[in-house]
Amino acid sequence: MSRKRKQGVKLWQRRAGGKTGFAQLYYDLLDSDAFHDLTARQKMLYVYSVRESHGRAAAENGADERLFYMNKALRSERHHLYATSDKRGFERDMAALIEHGLVDCVISGYKNRERNLYRLSARWHNWGSPSFSMPDDVLTTHMRLQRAKDTESI
């Protein structure tokens, strides 16, 4: 019986001698209405969020492979998604990911000036249907404050 030959990585997939990690995105997600409704930058933020999962946050918080941090150093210096001073753009885009059911905020570090802990979510399966829900415990502190401000103005 012959052994299966391991397929090599194609040249168009990565550089020779480059990092071996990859971000796994399924067609169901990419073809979903929730993902199509996002802007290009929000989609890239999601891709980098998937990349950051399985990392330090998972190791520090019980080995849940869906957990990740996305602090200023990661989003601006390492991934070059936002300018260092563009906190508002990041908050808006992360809020969109939460509102579409792709990400949940597990711990908001706003009060203690700590980093937020996020988790990749499967709530996007029901996005756009009556069964979709966005519980208060998955919101960031920024989103809760904005929601309170919006209800006061009505």
Salt bridges, closest charged atoms under 4 A:
ASP37 OD2 - HIS100 NE2 2.68
GLU52 OE2 - ARG78 NH1 3.47
GLU52 OE2 - HIS79 NE2 2.83
GLU60 OE2 - ARG56 NE 3.33
GLU60 OE1 - ARG115 NH2 3.26
ASP64 OD2 - ARG66 NH2 3.14
GLU65 OE1 - HIS54 NE2 3.90
ASP86 OD2 - ARG41 NH1 3.50
GLU91 OE2 - LYS87 NZ 3.85
GLU91 OE1 - HIS142 ND1 3.44
ASP93 OD1 - ARG92 NE 3.72
ASP104 OD2 - ARG119 NH2 3.80
ASP104 OD1 - ARG123 NE 2.83
ASP136 OD1 - ARG147 NH1 2.74
